Amino acid sequence: MEQLIWLGVEEESDGSVEYAKCRFSRLGDDKSSQHEYPAGRSPKEEVLMDWQEEYKRKLTTAEEAVKIVKSGDRVAIGGSIDEPDILPDALFERRGELRDVKIIHLCPMKDYGWGQPGYEDSFQVEVIGYIGPVSRHRANERRISLIPNGWR
């Protein structure tokens, strides 16, 4: 079943990544549409747990964090100052093993490579809101598409 994944990141000075509450929704799942990853504890245990222990438990590398993405998934990535640049880089490194991943990107500030010729089978990119200087040439080549919003 297709899932929509929202990747967020907080990079530490040692290069590790804390990706608390990497949310995903399974499309078409009527029973429960929102989950949190990684899961493992009840809400009561979460409240009583030592936050430092939980923080350490969630530290991981960018390469590990993007393993949640499977072929056919939709991945939403924040843009501008909210852009987690190490996660898209790690996701692009998996281009040889992934197929039909839809990237929904808000105003990209960096060219991650998925609009380059030859990666159409791996990634289809939709930019929401604004095509800036970084992605304009890819849009002009019809390698990415724009979903305008907020304009009147």
Backbone bond lengths (Angstrom), bond angles and torsions (degrees), N, CA, C in turn:
res aa  C-N    CA-C-N  psi(-1)  N-CA   C-N-CA  omega(-1)  CA-C   N-CA-C  phi
1 M - - - 1.447 - - 1.531 108.68 -
2 E 1.314 116.58 138.36 1.461 122.43 -178.69 1.527 110.20 -67.07
3 Q 1.318 116.83 143.82 1.460 119.79 176.43 1.517 110.13 -132.60
4 L 1.330 115.44 151.29 1.457 122.47 176.49 1.512 107.05 -105.06
5 I 1.318 117.15 127.35 1.460 122.12 -175.07 1.511 109.28 -118.94
6 W 1.317 117.04 134.62 1.460 121.95 174.81 1.521 107.05 -111.48
7 L 1.332 116.40 115.83 1.456 120.48 -179.41 1.520 109.66 -97.29
8 G 1.317 116.54 125.94 1.449 122.48 173.36 1.511 107.69 -128.46
9 V 1.306 117.73 156.40 1.459 118.86 -173.67 1.516 111.28 -149.86
10 E 1.302 115.23 151.84 1.455 122.36 169.58 1.522 105.83 -134.33
11 E 1.319 116.82 112.50 1.459 120.76 -176.42 1.520 109.73 -88.05
12 E 1.319 116.04 136.44 1.455 122.38 177.94 1.524 109.84 -93.09
13 S 1.330 116.90 164.21 1.461 120.95 -177.90 1.529 112.36 -64.26
14 D 1.344 117.75 -23.96 1.462 120.06 179.67 1.531 112.52 -87.42
15 G 1.347 117.28 3.91 1.455 120.80 177.99 1.516 114.21 92.45
16 S 1.337 117.51 -7.13 1.459 119.12 177.60 1.529 109.15 -76.68
17 V 1.297 115.22 164.45 1.457 120.63 -175.23 1.516 109.42 -125.45
18 E 1.329 116.16 135.40 1.450 121.80 174.37 1.521 106.85 -108.93
19 Y 1.312 116.91 117.80 1.459 118.62 -175.39 1.516 110.70 -122.28
20 A 1.317 116.18 53.01 1.453 121.03 -179.11 1.519 110.23 -56.18
21 K 1.303 114.95 139.01 1.449 122.51 174.52 1.516 113.23 57.06
22 C 1.305 115.57 55.50 1.464 120.84 170.30 1.526 105.35 -75.60
23 R 1.325 117.37 99.39 1.457 122.30 -171.80 1.529 110.86 -82.41
24 F 1.299 115.85 144.62 1.454 118.52 170.91 1.512 109.83 -145.67
25 S 1.300 115.97 148.95 1.460 123.04 177.70 1.512 107.91 -121.51
26 R 1.296 116.56 132.38 1.457 120.05 173.66 1.521 107.34 -84.67
27 L 1.313 115.78 120.98 1.458 120.34 -178.12 1.522 109.61 -70.78
28 G 1.323 116.44 130.88 1.456 121.18 179.70 1.513 113.95 85.86
29 D 1.325 118.41 3.47 1.460 122.14 179.12 1.524 108.03 -89.35
30 D 1.333 117.90 106.00 1.462 121.95 -176.52 1.525 112.58 -78.11
31 K 1.314 118.14 -23.25 1.459 120.74 -174.40 1.521 112.35 -73.91
32 S 1.312 117.14 -51.77 1.465 119.71 179.26 1.517 107.91 -146.04
33 S 1.313 115.76 116.03 1.460 119.25 -173.03 1.517 113.15 -94.05
34 Q 1.315 118.53 -14.16 1.463 120.28 -179.61 1.525 109.69 -125.32
35 H 1.293 115.00 135.06 1.460 121.87 175.95 1.517 106.93 -133.66
36 E 1.296 116.69 166.00 1.456 119.76 172.08 1.510 107.89 -122.42
37 Y 1.306 116.32 143.75 1.449 122.20 179.52 1.506 107.76 -127.14
38 P 1.291 122.45 133.31 1.445 126.06 -3.12 1.527 111.91 -78.65
39 A 1.299 116.23 146.78 1.453 121.35 178.66 1.521 108.50 -101.06
40 G 1.313 117.44 -176.04 1.446 117.25 174.73 1.507 115.17 147.32
41 R 1.316 118.79 -19.82 1.458 119.68 -177.63 1.524 109.78 -130.41
42 S 1.326 115.28 153.00 1.461 119.87 176.78 1.527 109.18 -75.34
43 P 1.349 118.22 160.95 1.470 120.27 178.08 1.526 112.71 -55.99
44 K 1.334 117.59 -37.83 1.465 120.44 179.44 1.526 110.41 -64.02
45 E 1.324 117.17 -44.35 1.462 120.67 178.24 1.520 111.13 -63.90
46 E 1.341 116.94 -36.52 1.465 120.43 179.03 1.522 110.73 -60.50
47 V 1.325 116.89 -41.95 1.463 121.03 -178.45 1.521 110.44 -67.11
48 L 1.311 117.04 -40.22 1.458 121.16 -176.15 1.524 113.49 -81.46
49 M 1.305 117.57 -16.23 1.456 121.81 -175.01 1.528 112.08 -71.20
50 D 1.296 116.00 148.18 1.458 121.66 174.38 1.523 108.63 -68.54
51 W 1.326 118.36 121.94 1.469 121.91 -174.86 1.518 111.87 -62.59
52 Q 1.333 117.81 -31.50 1.466 119.38 -179.84 1.529 110.95 -68.02
53 E 1.319 116.41 -37.60 1.468 120.39 176.87 1.531 110.09 -63.99
54 E 1.323 116.36 -43.81 1.461 120.72 179.12 1.524 110.90 -63.90
55 Y 1.313 116.81 -41.25 1.465 121.69 178.80 1.533 110.23 -59.69
56 K 1.321 116.87 -47.97 1.466 121.00 -179.99 1.528 111.38 -63.73
57 R 1.328 116.55 -36.08 1.462 121.00 -179.97 1.528 111.39 -64.50
58 K 1.322 117.00 -30.13 1.464 121.26 -176.26 1.522 113.60 -92.32
59 L 1.308 119.15 -4.33 1.461 120.44 177.99 1.523 109.60 -69.15
60 T 1.311 115.51 136.81 1.458 120.39 179.86 1.521 108.85 -158.52
61 T 1.289 116.44 175.03 1.465 120.81 175.54 1.528 108.79 -89.30
62 A 1.301 116.29 162.61 1.469 120.74 176.70 1.526 109.97 -62.24
63 E 1.317 117.08 -38.85 1.468 121.22 179.97 1.532 111.18 -60.80
64 E 1.324 117.24 -41.00 1.465 120.94 177.50 1.518 110.81 -68.44
65 A 1.328 116.94 -41.54 1.466 121.12 -176.34 1.522 112.00 -61.50
66 V 1.328 118.37 -38.48 1.472 120.11 -176.77 1.525 113.01 -82.94
67 K 1.326 117.90 -0.79 1.469 119.70 175.99 1.524 111.98 -66.43
68 I 1.329 117.00 -16.69 1.465 120.89 177.14 1.527 111.14 -66.24
69 V 1.321 117.52 -24.30 1.468 122.32 -177.27 1.525 109.79 -77.03
70 K 1.332 115.48 128.78 1.464 122.73 179.38 1.526 109.15 -118.73
71 S 1.306 117.01 161.24 1.467 121.50 175.18 1.525 109.32 -55.86
72 G 1.351 115.41 137.53 1.457 120.92 -179.82 1.515 114.84 89.35
73 D 1.330 118.69 -6.44 1.466 121.59 179.80 1.517 111.51 -76.64
74 R 1.332 115.24 161.67 1.461 122.91 169.17 1.516 106.69 -108.95
75 V 1.320 116.85 130.99 1.461 121.88 -177.93 1.520 108.44 -120.50
76 A 1.328 117.06 120.88 1.462 122.21 177.68 1.521 108.72 -98.49
77 I 1.327 116.02 131.35 1.460 121.48 -176.98 1.520 108.83 -126.85
78 G 1.318 116.69 129.58 1.461 121.12 177.05 1.515 110.81 -64.10
79 G 1.304 115.51 161.63 1.456 119.50 -178.87 1.508 111.95 -128.31
80 S 1.311 114.64 -179.60 1.456 122.49 179.18 1.524 109.47 57.77
81 I 1.323 118.30 -129.72 1.465 119.45 -176.41 1.521 112.49 -73.58
82 D 1.329 118.08 -11.43 1.460 122.85 -179.98 1.528 112.03 -95.36
83 E 1.327 117.47 8.27 1.459 121.29 -174.26 1.532 111.15 -79.18
84 P 1.341 117.38 119.77 1.463 120.85 -179.83 1.527 110.81 -86.90
85 D 1.313 118.40 80.65 1.468 120.85 -167.01 1.520 115.59 -61.08
86 I 1.316 120.22 -26.03 1.467 118.80 -179.43 1.530 112.53 -75.48
87 L 1.333 118.06 -28.45 1.463 119.61 178.21 1.530 112.32 -71.34
88 P 1.338 119.99 -47.22 1.467 118.06 175.57 1.529 112.96 -60.48
89 D 1.328 117.41 -36.20 1.468 119.69 175.96 1.528 110.60 -59.87
90 A 1.334 116.29 -45.59 1.467 120.65 179.83 1.529 110.99 -65.99
91 L 1.330 117.01 -36.74 1.459 120.52 177.87 1.526 110.85 -65.83
92 F 1.327 117.59 -41.75 1.463 120.74 179.12 1.529 111.07 -63.56
93 E 1.315 118.27 -31.53 1.468 121.43 177.52 1.530 111.77 -62.87
94 R 1.326 117.44 -20.40 1.471 121.54 179.09 1.528 112.23 -90.92
95 R 1.337 117.44 12.56 1.470 122.36 -174.49 1.523 113.13 -56.43
96 G 1.308 118.58 -29.45 1.461 120.83 -179.40 1.514 114.04 -74.68
97 E 1.325 117.52 -21.93 1.466 120.67 -177.60 1.527 113.68 -106.01
98 L 1.341 118.77 -13.44 1.464 122.00 -177.98 1.525 111.22 -101.53
99 R 1.336 116.00 146.60 1.462 122.43 176.60 1.525 108.93 -134.96
100 D 1.329 115.51 143.11 1.472 122.61 173.24 1.528 113.70 55.83
101 V 1.313 117.61 40.84 1.466 121.57 174.70 1.525 107.37 -89.47
102 K 1.344 115.91 122.97 1.460 120.45 177.45 1.522 108.31 -90.51
103 I 1.320 116.46 123.30 1.460 122.42 177.26 1.523 107.39 -100.24
104 I 1.315 117.31 120.73 1.459 122.91 175.30 1.518 105.63 -108.76
105 H 1.325 116.31 110.31 1.465 121.28 -169.08 1.524 110.34 -121.55
106 L 1.304 116.92 130.63 1.461 122.62 178.13 1.517 109.21 -91.39
107 C 1.293 118.13 110.67 1.467 124.06 174.15 1.530 113.05 42.94
108 P 1.334 118.59 71.91 1.466 120.78 -177.95 1.527 112.89 -62.36
109 M 1.319 115.41 139.36 1.461 122.01 179.09 1.525 111.78 -104.11
110 K 1.334 117.06 -4.53 1.457 122.16 -177.23 1.527 108.36 -143.50
111 D 1.314 116.99 145.97 1.465 121.52 175.30 1.524 107.59 -88.53
112 Y 1.321 116.45 109.14 1.464 120.86 -177.30 1.518 113.14 -85.45
113 G 1.317 118.00 -7.74 1.454 120.67 175.86 1.506 115.27 103.89
114 W 1.342 118.21 -15.59 1.457 117.72 -174.05 1.514 114.01 -72.60
115 G 1.310 119.37 -8.58 1.459 121.22 174.04 1.517 113.08 -92.64
116 Q 1.331 117.15 0.47 1.465 121.22 -179.72 1.528 110.81 -70.51
117 P 1.326 116.78 150.82 1.467 119.39 175.32 1.533 110.52 -58.05
118 G 1.328 115.50 139.75 1.458 120.45 176.97 1.516 114.47 102.63
119 Y 1.332 118.56 -10.39 1.468 120.71 -178.08 1.524 112.45 -112.93
120 E 1.342 117.15 15.00 1.460 121.43 -178.41 1.526 112.26 -62.03
121 D 1.324 117.91 -32.35 1.463 120.58 178.81 1.519 112.13 -72.04
122 S 1.322 117.02 -26.25 1.459 120.97 -178.73 1.523 112.61 -87.59
123 F 1.340 117.27 -46.64 1.466 121.09 -172.67 1.524 111.91 -132.80
124 Q 1.327 116.29 137.28 1.455 123.32 167.72 1.524 105.60 -119.18
125 V 1.323 116.95 125.37 1.463 121.52 -171.88 1.521 110.81 -109.70
126 E 1.335 115.52 131.30 1.456 123.29 172.38 1.523 107.43 -120.92
127 V 1.319 116.34 121.68 1.461 121.39 178.01 1.523 107.61 -97.04
128 I 1.322 116.69 129.77 1.457 121.49 -179.19 1.522 109.84 -100.82
129 G 1.315 115.61 130.88 1.458 121.78 169.68 1.503 115.96 94.59
130 Y 1.320 117.71 -55.65 1.460 119.32 -169.42 1.519 110.07 -155.42
131 I 1.330 115.63 130.07 1.465 121.15 173.41 1.515 105.99 -98.60
132 G 1.299 116.99 106.58 1.459 121.46 -179.52 1.513 111.86 -89.43
133 P 1.327 116.12 -171.70 1.461 120.65 -177.26 1.528 113.60 -60.50
134 V 1.325 117.30 -29.39 1.462 120.78 -177.79 1.528 111.36 -67.29
135 S 1.318 117.77 -39.93 1.465 120.47 -174.02 1.529 114.17 -109.65
136 R 1.314 118.29 -0.18 1.469 120.78 -176.91 1.530 112.54 -59.87
137 H 1.333 117.41 -44.02 1.472 119.19 -178.98 1.527 111.47 -64.51
138 R 1.339 117.82 -34.11 1.472 120.73 177.27 1.533 110.35 -67.97
139 A 1.333 116.73 -36.74 1.465 120.51 177.55 1.525 110.29 -68.48
140 N 1.326 116.69 -41.17 1.467 120.31 178.52 1.529 111.70 -62.56
141 E 1.335 116.64 -32.60 1.470 121.88 177.37 1.529 112.07 -82.50
142 R 1.336 117.17 -1.32 1.471 123.89 -177.56 1.534 111.74 63.66
143 R 1.311 117.08 33.16 1.471 121.63 177.53 1.525 111.51 -94.07
144 I 1.318 117.27 -19.73 1.461 122.49 173.03 1.522 107.15 -133.48
145 S 1.327 116.30 160.36 1.460 119.04 179.18 1.526 110.22 -120.78
146 L 1.316 115.42 156.80 1.464 122.89 -178.31 1.518 109.43 -107.32
147 I 1.321 115.15 133.55 1.455 121.84 170.21 1.525 105.64 -112.30
148 P 1.348 118.25 95.82 1.464 119.50 -177.90 1.525 110.60 -69.62
149 N 1.315 116.48 146.10 1.463 120.58 174.13 1.522 109.30 -151.33
150 G 1.288 115.67 153.75 1.457 121.09 175.55 1.512 115.24 77.39
151 W 1.309 118.88 7.92 1.463 121.26 -178.95 1.518 109.56 -102.70
152 R 1.331 116.26 135.60 1.472 121.19 177.37 1.484 109.47 -128.65
